[in-house]
Amino acid sequence: MTHFPAVIELRQYTLHPGQRDVLIELFEREFIAPQEALGLQVAGIFRELDAPDRFVWLRGFPDMASRPSRLAGFYDGPVWQRHRNAANATMIDSDDVLLLRPLGPDAQAGAAALVTATICRLHSAADADALAAQFERTLQEAWRTAGAQWVVGFVTEATPNNYPRLPIREGEQVLVWLSGFADEVTQRHHATQIAALPTWAEFTGHLAAAPQTLRLAPTARSAIASPYIGQPHDFDFLVGRWKVRNRRLKERHVACTEWDEFDAVMSATTQLDGAVSVDEIAFPTRGFSGCTVRTLDLAANRWAIYWINSRVGRMEPPVHGGFCSVRGEFYGVDDDAGRHVQVRFIWERLAADRARWAQAFALPGGVWETNWTMQMTRVA
């Protein structure tokens, strides 16, 4: 869990095109440890999903009184002085900053593959307590039921900016909710369900403007991050030969309940000290075979999984992800008979001689539909 301190900056940067990953690599390599050594909490680091040149991060302080000295310690220190030109060269604007405080004393966030920040502008500071109470009373349970794994509230910190060297958005009053989701499909489904609620319409009617929602993907070293990470040797359990029982949905996206069942045989190896996994699977009764290539990005701790069908002979778009204990989750996008779909793979390591794989698709705005499963039993 990530525990939030008494003061939080929600920092939104607009970057020059193509520079986001440059800044993230520099930030994660150089800027996390020296800030935390000074008592600054780097509480989350994110790519904004809907804006390829936006970088968002959360920075926390134990109190406002110590904020100036802690910030001066970093920005006047040797690490920032050494790398500031490189960092600033990636940025168009870094002044979009909200200074916030948690609504409760024990604010905390769990793991999440996707985070949303819902920013609600208020008419005045006097509205904050009443609207926060209204959200908790009429919306919070529905917010979770619709798919949010956790939700944490913040309100504008009333103390003026006491480190004017770094501007913030002063003169604004906001409520902000951070929410965590398992994946993008769950988040989109959540947004659709919430938008249809009369209680949401009633709540937003009291705001000064329509809410803004930032959809944020945690970076590799974000404190708020997906529980699923990639590590060398994750797929060593597949090494060897397997018999595979397949169940494939006969029709997709039409609420079909009929399955086609057939057998396959598979063999797998790992290479490069566990950072590459390759398997070949043959479907003798279906007249085709396939090859899967899995590669581990060691810096991002993320697997990419590519599938090649013998009938087509090309590498399909990858899914990305990792493992949490014995379960792996991997997500991507693809084209299914001309329809844009989200793709999810789930790997389960059931025992030394058993494993399970499942594939699901989701149409835009839809929910996951599992369309293919493989039950695997080791033979050698």
PLY file of the C-alpha trace (Angstrom):
ply
format ascii 1.0
element vertex 380
property float x
property float y
property float z
element edge 379
property int vertex1
property int vertex2
end_header
0.00 0.00 0.00
1.06 3.60 -0.67
0.30 5.86 2.29
-0.19 9.53 1.46
1.34 12.21 3.69
-0.40 15.40 4.80
0.43 17.43 1.67
0.44 16.24 -1.95
1.41 17.92 -5.21
-0.40 16.61 -8.31
2.07 17.65 -11.03
1.09 17.55 -14.74
3.83 18.26 -17.29
3.44 18.93 -21.00
6.51 17.69 -22.87
8.01 18.15 -26.28
6.88 15.44 -28.73
8.70 12.17 -28.26
10.38 13.22 -25.00
8.20 11.49 -22.40
10.22 8.28 -22.19
13.42 10.33 -22.15
12.20 12.20 -19.06
10.88 9.06 -17.37
14.19 7.24 -17.79
16.09 10.23 -16.35
13.55 10.77 -13.57
13.55 7.17 -12.40
17.31 6.82 -12.61
18.31 10.09 -10.94
15.48 11.93 -9.16
13.62 9.47 -6.93
16.31 8.51 -4.41
17.66 12.04 -3.66
14.16 13.42 -3.12
13.19 10.62 -0.78
16.47 11.04 1.11
15.27 14.58 1.91
11.87 13.39 3.13
10.00 14.06 -0.11
7.72 11.16 -1.04
7.50 10.32 -4.74
4.05 8.74 -4.43
3.32 7.94 -8.08
4.79 8.35 -11.57
2.56 8.03 -14.64
2.15 8.27 -18.39
-1.16 9.93 -19.29
-2.86 7.42 -21.58
-4.85 9.91 -23.63
-2.03 12.41 -24.20
1.28 10.99 -25.47
3.26 14.06 -24.40
1.93 14.33 -20.84
3.79 13.17 -17.74
2.07 13.15 -14.34
3.51 12.53 -10.89
2.62 12.85 -7.22
4.98 14.29 -4.61
4.24 14.34 -0.90
5.37 16.25 2.20
4.80 15.55 5.89
3.58 19.14 6.39
3.57 22.57 4.76
6.07 24.03 7.22
8.91 21.75 6.06
8.03 21.96 2.36
10.31 24.92 1.45
13.45 23.51 3.04
12.92 20.04 1.59
12.36 21.42 -1.91
15.35 23.74 -1.63
17.47 20.80 -0.54
16.65 19.00 -3.77
16.60 21.86 -6.30
19.77 23.47 -4.90
21.43 20.06 -4.52
23.99 18.43 -6.78
21.70 15.91 -8.52
19.22 18.47 -9.85
22.01 20.91 -10.73
23.75 18.18 -12.73
20.66 17.01 -14.63
18.30 20.00 -14.71
19.22 21.11 -18.22
18.51 17.64 -19.61
15.20 17.45 -17.71
14.06 20.96 -18.64
14.89 20.32 -22.29
12.08 17.73 -22.41
9.44 20.14 -21.04
7.12 22.70 -22.57
5.30 23.41 -19.30
5.75 22.16 -15.73
3.56 24.69 -13.89
0.27 22.74 -13.95
0.38 21.78 -10.28
-2.37 21.29 -7.71
-1.45 21.51 -4.03
-3.71 19.11 -2.12
-4.34 17.48 1.23
-6.00 14.07 1.79
-9.59 14.09 2.97
-8.79 11.53 5.67
-5.86 10.91 8.01
-5.19 7.38 6.73
-5.33 7.93 2.97
-3.71 5.09 1.07
-3.71 3.49 -2.37
-3.18 -0.10 -3.35
-1.61 -1.60 -6.44
-3.22 -0.76 -9.78
-2.44 -1.25 -13.44
-4.35 1.93 -14.29
-5.08 4.99 -12.13
-7.58 7.75 -12.75
-7.47 11.23 -11.28
-10.95 12.78 -11.32
-10.54 16.55 -10.85
-13.65 18.46 -9.79
-13.53 22.26 -9.77
-15.58 23.90 -7.03
-17.26 27.29 -6.84
-15.62 28.01 -3.48
-13.69 26.40 -0.64
-16.91 26.32 1.35
-18.28 23.67 -1.01
-15.49 21.19 -0.35
-16.67 19.52 2.84
-20.30 19.24 1.72
-19.45 17.77 -1.68
-16.90 15.37 -0.22
-19.57 14.15 2.19
-22.08 13.87 -0.68
-19.64 11.76 -2.70
-19.00 9.46 0.25
-22.71 9.12 1.03
-24.15 8.69 -2.47
-21.33 7.59 -4.80
-18.44 5.89 -3.09
-20.06 2.46 -2.80
-21.18 2.58 -6.46
-17.70 3.78 -7.45
-16.19 0.62 -6.01
-18.96 -1.71 -7.16
-18.46 -0.50 -10.73
-14.84 -1.71 -10.69
-12.59 0.71 -8.80
-10.25 -1.30 -6.58
-9.69 1.69 -4.28
-10.54 5.39 -4.17
-8.75 8.17 -2.27
-10.00 11.76 -1.95
-8.10 15.06 -1.80
-9.05 18.71 -1.46
-7.12 21.93 -2.15
-4.55 22.73 0.53
-5.57 26.08 1.99
-2.05 27.27 2.86
-0.58 29.57 0.18
2.33 28.32 -1.89
5.36 28.69 0.37
7.91 27.80 -2.32
7.13 30.36 -5.08
10.11 29.20 -7.14
7.76 26.38 -8.24
4.36 27.82 -9.30
1.09 26.07 -8.50
-2.50 26.63 -9.65
-3.51 29.16 -7.00
-6.98 30.63 -6.72
-8.65 27.30 -7.58
-10.64 25.04 -5.30
-10.84 21.37 -6.28
-11.82 17.95 -5.09
-9.72 15.15 -6.57
-10.33 11.41 -6.44
-7.61 8.93 -7.30
-8.96 5.51 -8.23
-7.20 2.25 -9.07
-8.28 -0.28 -11.72
-7.15 -3.72 -12.83
-7.06 -2.81 -16.52
-8.29 -0.37 -19.17
-11.42 -2.36 -20.03
-12.54 -2.30 -16.39
-11.91 1.43 -16.20
-13.89 2.20 -19.36
-16.77 0.04 -18.16
-16.62 1.86 -14.82
-16.80 5.26 -16.56
-19.88 4.17 -18.52
-21.66 2.90 -15.43
-20.90 5.98 -13.33
-21.99 8.36 -16.10
-25.42 6.70 -16.12
-26.05 7.20 -12.38
-28.56 9.90 -11.33
-26.44 10.48 -8.23
-23.43 11.34 -10.44
-25.50 13.85 -12.41
-26.70 15.38 -9.14
-23.16 15.58 -7.79
-21.66 17.15 -10.92
-24.47 19.69 -11.02
-22.91 21.39 -8.00
-19.49 21.78 -9.64
-18.04 24.88 -11.30
-17.17 22.89 -14.45
-17.46 19.38 -15.83
-15.07 16.97 -14.08
-11.75 16.23 -15.77
-10.51 12.63 -15.72
-6.84 11.79 -16.26
-6.21 8.13 -17.17
-2.76 7.26 -15.91
-0.49 4.28 -16.53
2.10 3.73 -13.77
5.73 3.63 -14.84
8.14 0.86 -13.85
9.24 2.56 -10.60
5.98 4.16 -9.58
5.05 3.58 -5.93
1.50 3.02 -7.14
1.98 0.32 -9.75
0.59 -2.86 -11.19
1.14 -5.91 -8.98
2.09 -7.78 -12.16
5.77 -7.41 -13.04
8.09 -9.28 -15.36
11.23 -11.01 -14.12
13.77 -13.36 -15.69
12.75 -17.02 -15.54
9.02 -16.25 -15.19
8.32 -18.69 -18.03
10.79 -21.38 -17.01
7.81 -23.41 -15.78
6.90 -23.99 -19.45
10.19 -25.59 -20.43
9.52 -29.10 -21.71
6.75 -30.90 -23.60
3.02 -30.62 -22.91
-0.28 -32.00 -24.07
-2.91 -29.30 -24.35
-6.69 -29.47 -24.19
-8.21 -26.48 -26.03
-11.66 -24.96 -25.65
-12.34 -22.22 -28.22
-15.55 -20.23 -28.42
-17.31 -20.95 -31.70
-18.41 -17.32 -32.22
-17.14 -14.15 -30.57
-19.00 -11.02 -29.47
-22.48 -12.53 -29.95
-23.02 -14.05 -26.47
-22.19 -17.51 -27.82
-22.08 -20.38 -25.30
-20.90 -23.16 -27.64
-17.29 -24.30 -27.49
-15.07 -26.22 -29.89
-12.75 -28.66 -28.08
-9.56 -30.15 -29.55
-6.09 -31.31 -28.56
-2.61 -29.96 -29.23
1.00 -30.70 -28.34
3.48 -28.04 -27.29
7.19 -27.78 -26.51
8.92 -24.78 -24.93
12.40 -23.48 -24.14
13.91 -20.40 -22.51
16.93 -18.44 -23.70
19.18 -15.55 -22.58
19.17 -16.55 -18.92
15.38 -16.64 -18.72
14.71 -13.35 -20.54
13.34 -15.02 -23.69
10.75 -17.80 -23.86
9.80 -19.64 -27.06
7.21 -22.34 -27.61
5.81 -24.16 -30.63
2.33 -25.65 -30.54
0.73 -27.97 -33.14
-3.00 -28.52 -33.62
-3.03 -31.73 -35.67
-6.81 -31.93 -36.08
-7.05 -28.30 -37.16
-4.24 -28.26 -39.72
-2.12 -25.44 -38.36
0.54 -24.69 -35.77
1.84 -21.65 -33.99
4.87 -20.16 -32.32
4.96 -17.81 -29.32
7.95 -15.58 -28.61
8.16 -13.82 -25.24
10.78 -11.16 -24.53
11.47 -9.42 -21.23
12.23 -5.69 -21.15
14.67 -5.74 -18.25
14.45 -1.98 -17.60
10.64 -1.87 -17.56
10.16 -5.29 -15.86
7.60 -6.10 -18.53
7.09 -9.08 -20.83
6.00 -8.74 -24.45
4.27 -11.80 -25.92
4.10 -12.27 -29.70
2.07 -14.96 -31.53
2.79 -16.30 -35.01
0.19 -18.46 -36.79
1.54 -20.86 -39.43
-1.38 -19.97 -41.70
-0.39 -16.29 -41.73
3.32 -16.27 -41.05
3.54 -12.89 -39.39
4.09 -11.73 -35.83
0.84 -10.43 -34.35
0.68 -7.29 -32.11
2.04 -8.08 -28.64
0.41 -8.18 -25.24
2.41 -6.84 -22.29
2.48 -7.64 -18.60
3.95 -9.83 -15.90
3.27 -12.09 -12.93
2.04 -11.71 -9.39
2.86 -14.95 -7.61
1.55 -17.80 -9.81
-0.77 -15.67 -11.97
0.25 -13.62 -14.98
-1.79 -10.92 -16.71
-0.96 -9.46 -20.12
-2.83 -6.80 -22.10
-2.76 -5.41 -25.63
-4.86 -4.38 -28.61
-5.58 -6.18 -31.87
-7.95 -6.48 -34.81
-10.51 -9.30 -34.67
-12.16 -9.81 -38.07
-12.11 -6.08 -38.70
-13.14 -5.10 -35.17
-10.83 -3.24 -32.80
-10.50 -5.25 -29.58
-8.67 -5.11 -26.29
-6.84 -8.39 -25.62
-6.06 -10.09 -22.30
-3.98 -13.20 -21.65
-4.03 -14.89 -18.24
-1.37 -17.47 -17.35
-1.79 -19.64 -14.26
0.97 -21.89 -12.91
-1.18 -24.56 -11.27
1.48 -27.16 -10.35
4.78 -28.52 -11.60
2.91 -30.56 -14.22
-0.12 -28.36 -14.91
-0.72 -24.86 -16.28
-3.60 -22.90 -17.77
-3.81 -20.13 -20.37
-6.90 -18.07 -21.22
-7.52 -15.41 -23.86
-10.26 -12.77 -23.65
-11.35 -9.95 -25.96
-13.34 -6.82 -25.22
-14.97 -4.58 -27.80
-14.85 -0.79 -27.19
-17.07 -0.05 -24.21
-17.68 -3.75 -23.59
-16.61 -6.28 -20.98
-14.16 -9.17 -21.19
-15.32 -12.29 -23.04
-13.08 -15.32 -22.64
-12.86 -17.01 -26.05
-10.03 -19.57 -25.77
-8.58 -21.62 -22.92
-5.79 -24.17 -22.83
-5.42 -26.74 -20.05
-1.84 -28.01 -20.13
-0.42 -31.24 -18.70
3.30 -31.92 -18.75
4.49 -35.05 -20.56
8.27 -34.49 -20.32
0 1
1 2
2 3
3 4
4 5
5 6
6 7
7 8
8 9
9 10
10 11
11 12
12 13
13 14
14 15
15 16
16 17
17 18
18 19
19 20
20 21
21 22
22 23
23 24
24 25
25 26
26 27
27 28
28 29
29 30
30 31
31 32
32 33
33 34
34 35
35 36
36 37
37 38
38 39
39 40
40 41
41 42
42 43
43 44
44 45
45 46
46 47
47 48
48 49
49 50
50 51
51 52
52 53
53 54
54 55
55 56
56 57
57 58
58 59
59 60
60 61
61 62
62 63
63 64
64 65
65 66
66 67
67 68
68 69
69 70
70 71
71 72
72 73
73 74
74 75
75 76
76 77
77 78
78 79
79 80
80 81
81 82
82 83
83 84
84 85
85 86
86 87
87 88
88 89
89 90
90 91
91 92
92 93
93 94
94 95
95 96
96 97
97 98
98 99
99 100
100 101
101 102
102 103
103 104
104 105
105 106
106 107
107 108
108 109
109 110
110 111
111 112
112 113
113 114
114 115
115 116
116 117
117 118
118 119
119 120
120 121
121 122
122 123
123 124
124 125
125 126
126 127
127 128
128 129
129 130
130 131
131 132
132 133
133 134
134 135
135 136
136 137
137 138
138 139
139 140
140 141
141 142
142 143
143 144
144 145
145 146
146 147
147 148
148 149
149 150
150 151
151 152
152 153
153 154
154 155
155 156
156 157
157 158
158 159
159 160
160 161
161 162
162 163
163 164
164 165
165 166
166 167
167 168
168 169
169 170
170 171
171 172
172 173
173 174
174 175
175 176
176 177
177 178
178 179
179 180
180 181
181 182
182 183
183 184
184 185
185 186
186 187
187 188
188 189
189 190
190 191
191 192
192 193
193 194
194 195
195 196
196 197
197 198
198 199
199 200
200 201
201 202
202 203
203 204
204 205
205 206
206 207
207 208
208 209
209 210
210 211
211 212
212 213
213 214
214 215
215 216
216 217
217 218
218 219
219 220
220 221
221 222
222 223
223 224
224 225
225 226
226 227
227 228
228 229
229 230
230 231
231 232
232 233
233 234
234 235
235 236
236 237
237 238
238 239
239 240
240 241
241 242
242 243
243 244
244 245
245 246
246 247
247 248
248 249
249 250
250 251
251 252
252 253
253 254
254 255
255 256
256 257
257 258
258 259
259 260
260 261
261 262
262 263
263 264
264 265
265 266
266 267
267 268
268 269
269 270
270 271
271 272
272 273
273 274
274 275
275 276
276 277
277 278
278 279
279 280
280 281
281 282
282 283
283 284
284 285
285 286
286 287
287 288
288 289
289 290
290 291
291 292
292 293
293 294
294 295
295 296
296 297
297 298
298 299
299 300
300 301
301 302
302 303
303 304
304 305
305 306
306 307
307 308
308 309
309 310
310 311
311 312
312 313
313 314
314 315
315 316
316 317
317 318
318 319
319 320
320 321
321 322
322 323
323 324
324 325
325 326
326 327
327 328
328 329
329 330
330 331
331 332
332 333
333 334
334 335
335 336
336 337
337 338
338 339
339 340
340 341
341 342
342 343
343 344
344 345
345 346
346 347
347 348
348 349
349 350
350 351
351 352
352 353
353 354
354 355
355 356
356 357
357 358
358 359
359 360
360 361
361 362
362 363
363 364
364 365
365 366
366 367
367 368
368 369
369 370
370 371
371 372
372 373
373 374
374 375
375 376
376 377
377 378
378 379
